[in-house]
Amino acid sequence: MEGLFGRFRLLLAPMAGVSDAAMRCLCAQQGADLAYTEMVSAKGLSFANDKTRHLLDMEPQERWAGVQLFGHEPHTMAAQAAWIEQEMGERLACIDINMGCPACKIVSKGDGSALMKDPMLAADIVSAVRAAVACPVTVKMRRGWSADEGECAPAFAQRMEAAGADAVCVHGRFSTQMYQGSSDRGVIARVKEALSIPVIGNGDVRCGADAVRMRDETGCDAIMIARGAQGNPWIFAEARAALAGMPVPASPTAIERIDMARRHASLLQRREGRVLVRMRKHAMWYVAGLPGAAAARGALNRCVTCEDFDQVFDQLMERATEHGA
Ligand SMILES: Cc1cc2nc3c(=O)[nH]c(=O)nc-3n(C[C@H](O)[C@H](O)[C@H](O)COP(=O)(O)O)c2cc1C
């Protein structure tokens, strides 16, 4: 595990519909040590589904990526993890197993956070995947299923360690909370206390000061950031500076944000699939709060070609220049 967790790491979280190769690249350029793919269906891969396979696409300049798999059949998970390792070779940093997704269409099939209710099956999946690949195997989990059923993450994580997990990532919310309320850092500290493998802290890290709190209050070995990186790949540079006790870099100017949106769009253009929907989503995040953002939002929704996006960015750039940003 030395390669992955030899020093304190900053990670871009797996985000379905968001953490594609374009976003991973931009976050790595801003200091993310490792970025995860969107969650990938082991079943979809086993059917050689093209749409599922494209989730594994990487940019040429990407050094490595963590691939997150979801599913509930140990043999399918193991077989697909082995296939991914064969396909990606050295560029596969780790296989992460999704035991945290709370979405109805996922948990209704017994996948994602539903596995936290079945620790025996969850452990079988981890040991099957562990036996199938040479790369590190990590587990991403939540605090537990629900507040009524109580916190189970420390005991659950111990079982995952015993089953062969090389690290666990804990998001400090219950599954039934979805994204409501705040993420509990105490549970991450309790998991860290209970395990000897590295623990990745996740939840509500939105700025450098949050990253420092996460590290200092939990003792975690790495921090994973999801929503804080949407339209804001600079968060990794900010977190890195704050964790090192250095002054945090100035916030990006309007012009830098529009430039980044353009770079993001141009990386996305080269990808397969529903690029426009993704481009709209990311563009909205980048321009939020800029002069002219309200009008730009409407215009972005009407964009149907990449040239349309360019025009909106040009207009925003004009406004930003007028404002001396
Ligand atoms: C749009 C979106 C998509 C997500 N997709 C995934 C996913 O595919 N796999 C996963 O384990 N977690 C997924 N998550 C959860 C995040 O990885 C992370 O655990 C959660 O957002 C808490 O971190 P944050 O407070 O930094 O956002 C997703 C979150 C968001 C907002």
The ligand as a Tripos MOL2 file, in Angstrom:
@<TRIPOS>MOLECULE
LIG
   31    33     1     0     0
SMALL
NO_CHARGES

@<TRIPOS>ATOM
      1 C1        -23.0650   13.9160   -8.0390 C.3       1 LIG1
      2 C2        -22.5080   12.8890   -7.0680 C.ar      1 LIG1
      3 C3        -22.2270   11.6100   -7.5160 C.ar      1 LIG1
      4 C4        -21.7070   10.6620   -6.6330 C.ar      1 LIG1
      5 N1        -21.3810    9.4270   -7.1010 N.ar      1 LIG1
      6 C5        -20.7450    8.5350   -6.2930 C.ar      1 LIG1
      7 C6        -20.2510    7.3050   -6.8070 C.ar      1 LIG1
      8 O1        -20.3490    7.0070   -8.0070 O.2       1 LIG1
      9 N2        -19.6520    6.4490   -5.9190 N.ar      1 LIG1
     10 C7        -19.5050    6.7650   -4.5970 C.ar      1 LIG1
     11 O2        -18.9500    5.9740   -3.8240 O.2       1 LIG1
     12 N3        -19.9400    7.9350   -4.0930 N.ar      1 LIG1
     13 C8        -20.5340    8.8270   -4.9150 C.ar      1 LIG1
     14 N4        -20.9050   10.0420   -4.4200 N.ar      1 LIG1
     15 C9        -20.5990   10.3700   -3.0260 C.3       1 LIG1
     16 C10       -19.2580   11.0990   -2.9180 C.3       1 LIG1
     17 O3        -18.1970   10.2960   -3.3950 O.3       1 LIG1
     18 C11       -18.9670   11.5160   -1.4620 C.3       1 LIG1
     19 O4        -18.8840   10.3720   -0.6640 O.3       1 LIG1
     20 C12       -20.0360   12.4300   -0.8750 C.3       1 LIG1
     21 O5        -20.4680   13.3930   -1.8150 O.3       1 LIG1
     22 C13       -19.5200   13.1540    0.3740 C.3       1 LIG1
     23 O6        -18.3650   13.9000    0.0800 O.3       1 LIG1
     24 P1        -18.4040   15.5140   -0.1300 P.3       1 LIG1
     25 O7        -19.0210   16.0930    1.1010 O.co2     1 LIG1
     26 O8        -16.9710   15.8870   -0.3340 O.co2     1 LIG1
     27 O9        -19.2850   15.7850   -1.3080 O.co2     1 LIG1
     28 C14       -21.4720   10.9950   -5.2700 C.ar      1 LIG1
     29 C15       -21.7620   12.2900   -4.8240 C.ar      1 LIG1
     30 C16       -22.2690   13.2290   -5.7070 C.ar      1 LIG1
     31 C17       -22.5580   14.6230   -5.2040 C.3       1 LIG1
@<TRIPOS>BOND
     1     1     2 1
     2     2     3 ar
     3     2    30 ar
     4     3     4 ar
     5     4     5 ar
     6     4    28 ar
     7     5     6 ar
     8     6     7 ar
     9     6    13 1
    10     7     8 2
    11     7     9 ar
    12     9    10 ar
    13    10    11 2
    14    10    12 ar
    15    12    13 ar
    16    13    14 ar
    17    14    15 1
    18    14    28 ar
    19    15    16 1
    20    16    17 1
    21    16    18 1
    22    18    19 1
    23    18    20 1
    24    20    21 1
    25    20    22 1
    26    22    23 1
    27    23    24 1
    28    24    25 2
    29    24    26 1
    30    24    27 1
    31    28    29 ar
    32    29    30 ar
    33    30    31 1
@<TRIPOS>SUBSTRUCTURE
     1 LIG1         1 GROUP 0 **** ****
